[in-house]
């Protein structure tokens, strides 16, 4: 009986300490009012961490109606946010302040 209690306790400890798989991550950079990745492929059904670095001298807003995300990133700053879990499909995004040049799409597969 003691062994099974110890085993159960160990399993709970592993789950609590993050021994489970982490969220997938994407590093996205904005420079010259353009995203370095215009297509981002992510696994469907999983939450994804996005880290956006803005190398421009002006702020930018990551904006996507289909992803339901808006995040302002200061000039020279970094912002982190999550998307998903997503159904398979394409989800366009843009830089709200430079919509003509800052365009991209997340593809959930």
N, C-alpha and C positions, 0 to 999 in steps of 0.2 A: 504494500500500500504506500509506503514512504517513497519508493522509487517512482511510482506513477505521479505522485504529487510533485516531486522534484522535477520530473520531465515536463509536466504541465507548466510549472513555474518558469522553467528555462525557456520554453516556447513563448510564453507571454513576455518575458524579458526581451527576447530577440525581436519580437514584433514591436515592442515599445521603443527600442533603441534604434530603429530604422534599418534593421537587417532586411527589410523588404525592398523591392526595386524602387528606385527614385523616378520622378517624372522625367520624361525626355526633355532635353534642353535645346534651344536654338539661340545662337548669337547673331544678332542683326545689327548692321552698322548703317548709319545715314551719313553720306558725305556728298557735297555739291548738290544737295537737295535731291539725292537719289539713294534708294536702298541698295546695298551691295547684293542682296538676294532678292530677285524678283519672283522666284518660285520657291516656296518652302514646303517640303513634303514631310508630313507628320503621320504617326499612326492613328487610325480612326479608333474611337472609343477610349482614348487616353487623354488625360490632362497634359498640357505641354507648357513648359516654362520658357518665356521669351525674355531675353536680355537685349535691350536696344541701346546702342551707344550713338550719340549724336555728335559727330565731329564738326558740324557746321557752327558758324558764329551766331546763328539765330536759333530760337527754339523751334520745335516741330511737334505736331500732335499725330501720333499713330491713331488712325481712325478706321474702323470697319463696322458697318451696320450689320453685316452677316455674322461677324464674330461677336458682336455686341461689346466692342471695346473701344475706348478712347483713353489715350494716355499721353500727356504732355511731357516732353523731354526738354530740359533746359539746354541752352547752347553749351556744348562741351560736356554735357551730362550723360548719365546712364539711368535707365529705368528698367525695372523688372516687373513682369505681369504674367498671368496665366491665361491660356485659352483652352477650350474644350472641357470635357470630352466632346469630340465632333463626330457626326455621322460622315460616311464617305461622301466626298464632294469637293467643290472649289469655293473658296471664301476670299473674295478680293479685299485688299486693304490699301490705304494710301496715307501720305503725309498731308494732313488737312491744310497746312499752310502753304504747301507747294504741290498741289494735287496734279498739276500737269506733268511733273517730272518724277515725283515720289510715288510709285505704283508698284504693287505686287499682289501675289495670290498665295494663300495657304491651300495646299492640296492634301486632304485627309484620305488615306488609303487603308 
